[in-house]
Amino acid sequence: MPDFRFTAAVILAATLAMIYPQWFTTIGSFELKTLIVPLLQIIMFGMGTTLGLKDFELVARSPGNVAIGIACQYTIMPFVGYGLAVSFDFPPEIAAGVILIGCAPSGLASNVMSYIAKANVALSVTITTLATLIAPLVTPQLMKLLAGELIDVDAGQMTLDMLKIVIAPIALGLAVNHGFRRQSLALQRHMPKLSMAGIVLIIAIITAAGRDSLLQVGFALALCVLLHNVLGYFFGYCAARSLRMSERDSRTVALEVGMQNGGLASGIALTMGKIATVGLAPALFGPIMNVTGSLLAGWWAKRDPEAGHSDS
């Protein structure tokens, strides 16, 4: 059975932030939103400590499937996000947030859901890792293309910010994993819980900061984000099957495409100085994708990926 404790914690944190926003905005003169980037860097560092050369072996063994997964990730979600943002006619900065979550890479939650869904976990980890590593190059350009008419997008500055948030801490984590193996193993035991706590706090901070905007567009934005998430699963799966990928690999691509790194998107929104508007869709995406991902993975878990499907 999928474990909903993390999702419940996210929903509770968001609810408290809506009712008591002052709890998650400042402590004295300290603004809690300044914690978002350091928390993301800690999460990315933790990801780096789990990586080694073996995690990239699949690229050499099955480059086609990896390429399909990454191509689907950076085409389906950005353009579906753009279509939804235009269709819902949100204010420009809210709409840009919908596009931003579509332009983000997949998140670590997709790896867990792939395991539950009897999908290809090795492929999932590889796609997540590579999509995250190339995000500083791809995400800013997609945002410039799709959201440039809505808000001012400085692609160069966004790339630099993402290098600081993503690449530097992952590289440090890789170095620790390689040079201090025993300490790295000890870190790996604690990093998942620390990462989940960090994501819960990030969502609470963003929800509190954007409370007024959420009260105006909350239901419509939640519906938009839900559609974005579900359409990601649907189109990801259909694209993979149409390209003759196996059932296991198609499930993997569906989860990779549908489950985005909302925390990273929130960090980008913060560096843009628009956490209370652009950051709202990423904040909503996290709890919604965890609920839908758990349900989809649980449904697939009851169905043998080898039964009734022909592998390529």
N, C-alpha and C positions, 0 to 999 in steps of 0.2 A: 504493500500500500504506500502511495506517496505520502511524504511527511509535510503537513501543512503548517508546522510551527513557525517557520520563517515567514510564510505568507501572512499568517495571523499576526505576527509581530509587526510586519510592515503596515498592515491595515490598522492596527491599534495605534501605531506611531502617527500615521497620517490623520487618524480621527482625533487624537489628542492635540495635534498641531492645528487642526481646524477649530477646536473648542478653546484651547489655551495657547494661542500663537506666541504669546509673550514668553512661554517656557523655552521656545526654540529659536528666538531671534537674538537676544542679547543676555549676557550675564555681566551685570555691572556695565562697564563701558566696552566690553569685549563682544564683537559681533560674531555669532556662531557660524555664519556663512563662510568665514575665513577658514573653517575647518575642512571644508569640502575637498579642496585640492590636496591637502596633506593626507586625508583619509583615502582618497583615490590612489595616491602614490603608494601608500602602505599596501593597499589591495593589489596593485600591479606588482609591487615588490614580491608579495606573497606568490603571485602567479609565476614570477621569474624563478623563485626558489624551487618550483616543482618541475622546471624544464631542464631538459638535457638533449644530447644529440639524438637519442632514441625517439624523441617526440617529432623529429623531422624526417625519420626514415620513411614514413608513409608517402612523403612527397616524391621520393625517388621510386618507390614501388608502385604507386598509383597516382601519378600526377594529374591524370585526366579528371578523376573524381574530386580531387582537391580543388582543381581549377574551376570545375562546375559549381562546387559549393560556394567558393568565394565570388564567382561571377554572379550567381543568383543573389548572394548577400548584398552586393553593391549595385544591383540593378532593380530587383523586385521591390525591396523596401523603400529606397529613396523615391522611386516614381509612384508607387502606391501612396506613399506619404504625401507627395505633391498633389496627387489627384484628390485625396481626401481633404487636405487643407483647403484647396480651392473650392471643393464641393460644399464644405461646411461654412464657408465664408466667415472664418474667424478674423479677429483683428490681426494685423500683419505680424506682430511679434509672437502671438499665440500660434498662428499658422506656421511661422518659421520653426517653432519648437516641434511641431508634428513632423516637419521635414527633417529636422535635426536628428530625431530619434531614428528615422528611417536611414539616415546616412551614417549612423554609428555602426561599429562592428558588433558581432554577436557577443553574448556574455557567458560567463562561466556556468550559469544555471543551465544552459543548453547541454553541457557535458553530463550533468547529473540526470537530466530528463532523457538523454539518449541512452544512458545506462538502464533506466527504468523501462524505457520503451523497447528494449531488446534491439536497439539500433547499433550502429558501428561507432563505438566509443572512441576508438583510435582516430577515425576520420573526423569525429566531432572535435576532439582536442586539437587536431592539426588545423582544421578550418578556423576555429576560434583563435588559435595562436597566431596564424598568419594574417587573418583578417585584422586582428588587433595591431600587429606589427606594421602593417601597411596603412592603417587608419590615418596617421598623420599626413600621409601623401594624398589619400583618396577622399577622406571626409571633407576637408576644406574646399576642394575643387567641386565636389558635388553640391555643397552648400552654396558656393558662389553661383553655380549654374542654376539651381532650382529655387533658392531663396534670396538671390541677389536683388530681386525687385521688391522684396518685402522688407528687408532690413539691410543695413550696411554690413557686408561680409568682407573682412580683411583676411583673405585666404592665407597670406604669408604669416601674419601674426597667429592665426589659428593653428597653422602647422607648427610654429615654434612652441605654442602653448601645449599642444598635444605631444610633442617630443618630450617636454618637461613632465607631463602627467603620465605618459605611457612608456616611451622608449627608455628614458633614463632609469626609472625604478625597475623595469623588467631586466635591463642590462645589469644593474647592481644585484638583483636577485639571482640571475644566472651566474654571476661571478662568485657570489656566496655559495651557491650550490656546487660549483666546481672546486672552489678553493677551501671551503669549510664544510665538508660533507656531513660530519656529525652534527654540527650546529644547525645546518640546513634541515636535516631530518627532524630535529627538535622543533624548529620553526613550523614545519609543515603540519605538525600535529595541532598547532594552535591557530594557524592562519585562517582556516575555513570559518571558524567561529568569530574571529576578529573581523574578517571580511564581511560576514553577514551583519554583525553589529554596526559596522561602518556604514553599510548600505541603508540599514534601518534609520540611522541618525541622519544621513544625507537626505533621505526622503522626507523625514520630519522637518528638517530645516527648510527645504524647498517649499513644502506645503505651507508652512507658517509664513514664509516670505511672500508667497503668491496667493494667500488666503482670499483677498478681496477679488482678485481676478477669477479664482476658482468659484466663488459664490456667483459670479456672473455667467460663466461659461462651463461650469463644472460638469453638468450632466452631458451636454453636447460633446465636450472634450473627452469625457470618459467613453462615450459611445464611439467617437472617432478613433480613439486609441484602441479600443476593443476590436473594431473592424480592421484596423491596421495590423494588429497582432494576428488575428485569425486568417486574414487574407495572406499574410506572410506564410503561415503554415500551408495553406491551400495551394498557392502558386509555387511555393518551393517544392512541395511534394509532386505536383503535376509536372513541373519542369524537369525534375530528376527522372521521373518515370518516362516522360517523353523522350529523354536522352538515353533510355535503356539502362538506367542504373538499377541495381538490385533493390528489393523491398527494404532491406536493412539500411542500405545507403540512402535510399529515398526518404526514409523516416528521419535519418540524420540531417539531411539537407533541409527538410521541412522545419525541424526544430532549430537549426542554425539560422535559418532565414527569419523565422517568426520571433525568436527570442533575442532582443537587442540589449546592449550594454547601457542601460538607463543611467547608471552612475557616471559613466564617462561622458555621456551627453549632457548630464547636469553640470559636470565640471567645465565643459566647454561653454555652456550658457553662463556660468559664473565668470569665466574669463572675459566673456563678451560684455559683462556688466548688466545682464538681463536675466538674472536667476528667477525673478518673480513673474516673468512672462514666458520667455523662451524655455525656461527650465520646467514649466508645468507639465507638458506632455511627457517628457522623460520621467518625471516623478510619478505620474499616473501609470506609465507603461510597466514599471517594475512589478507592483502588486498584481496588476491584471494579467501579465504574462506568466507569473508564477502560478496563478489559479488555472488558467487555460492550459499551460504547459503540463501541470500535474495531471489534469483531467485527460488530456490527449495521451500522455505517456502511460497513464494507468490503463486506458482503453487499449492501446497498442500492446501493453504488457500481456494482455490476455489472448493475444492473437499471434500465433507462430509466424515469424517473418518468412519462413521457408515454405509454409503451406499455402498452396494455391497461387504462388507467384513464381514466375520464371526469372532467374537471375541472368544478367548479361554476362 
